[in-house]
Structure formats: C-alpha cells, structure tokens
C-alpha cells in the first residue's frame, strides 16, 4: 500500500536514529512514501513539535499518517497513542505532542488560556475523532528498547497502519488525550489585542498567536519590548527595519529583512505583543 507517512522528531540528522525508523517502516511496508517534516525540533521541546505539526499537516493528502516522536518520557509509563481524524492519522506519545492539532480540531476552546504552560491535562476528543492506546505488542518490533520507542513501537505501528490495518486493532479506545493549554489573544482595558510569541523560526522571525482576524481592517501598529511598528507589511522585502506581517500560516510575524528579529529584540517565546488600535477605534 502506497500511503504517505510523515516524520517529525528531535533526532537531528547526524546520528542513525531517523534512518533506523525509516528502515523499520520500509521493512513492514516497502511501498510506504516517507516524508520528513523536520528532525530539527529543539531537543525535548514538545510544544515546538506540536506547533510545527499544526502548521504543516493539512498540506498533505487525506489519509496521511503523521508520526511524531519528541519523547522525553520514553521508557516511562506514558502511553503511545493513535489519533484518527476525518482526514488524517497521528501516531505519537501521549505527552502533548498533538495539542495544537487537538485544539484546531475541537469546536470547544475551553483548553485555551492567555498564558503559556507546559502542564498537560486531559483533552476530550471531538466527536468525529477516535483515539487508541497502543497496547497490542504484536505490531511492535522486538526486542523493545526502553530508550528508542520511535524505532520499536511508533515506526512499526505507523507502517502497519499504512497497510490499512484498522486503528482499533492496535489497542483500546480512549476518550481523551493529554494536551497543554494553547495561549490565545485577549483584549486589555483599552481594547488593544494582546498576544504573545509562540515560536521563533530558524530565520529569527517571531511568530505570534495573533491571527489576521485580530488585525483591524486597514492595518494597525504593533508593539513589542518597547519597540513600535507603525503598520503591517504585506511581504518581507516590503519592509525596512523591524516589521510586522501575516505569515503563510495566518499568524502575525515580527521580522527584519535579511536579519533576525529575535536577535535584534532579544525576544523569546512568551514575550507579549500588542496590537495598537488606530485612533478613533
């Protein structure tokens, strides 16, 4: 069966970890099409992996299997899970890796908050989704290493899923998964939209949790770390110095043409960003 399997890990490419996972997948299903989303997730940074997956998974064909292994709890009692949605399947440790995807799929935003927190809590699944706790060891590679479940559990499970084995064959159904809170913008007493930096990309662009819908029609000023940007730009080459624009994933970004906004501002995840309403609004 020629199914797409994507890989998102913090393994890097200087060791053999990624190659081992690919070898296991191809040993089960030689026709699988493996696509690397990234192996440059910051080590153990579950929130980073969750955000990157959120910005990429909908670009793949329906039925794609997304395998995520950023797993600081490997070898512990944390469970492995399969999440089946109407258009995709996810395989991951149940450690918050799917938080952004769950929030995106859920009609209820009750898990959202104004602050970043890495504490996870149970997130009830949307009605059109199904989750399975991976317990059927016949689909695992043996012997199982206590330090490499990516190779010995998650990779073979993803490969068997690509052979059209139903998700329910891999274990018991569960009604909720672990997820951390997704920070959402809010309005202050002056009516300004307040957001925060949720990701810093490799170019030093500061990705905020503010979306295009949070920007007043006609544009608005942006304030971060006592720096003010008078209006939003449409594309990177348009601006001079520090600028704000809506990026390809519909999030407001703070950038510097051919430079790093993160380095220029000394900014990091969690820093506050304010949208300044135009006068008279």
Secondary structure, DSSP 8 states (H G I E B T S, - for coil): ---EEEEEES--SSSSHHHHHHHHHHHH-TT-EEEEEES---TT-HHHHHHHHHHHGGGS-TTEEEEEE--TTTTSS--EEEEE-SSEEEEEETTTTTHHHHHHH-S--TT-BSS----EEEEE--TT-EEEEE--GGGS-SS--TT-HIIIIIHHHHHHHTTT--GGGGEEEESEEEEE--B--EE-TTS-EEEEEEEE-TT--EEEEEEGGGS-TT--EEEETTEEE-SEESSGGG--SEEEEE-TTSEEEEEETTB-HHHHHT--TT-EEEEE--TT-
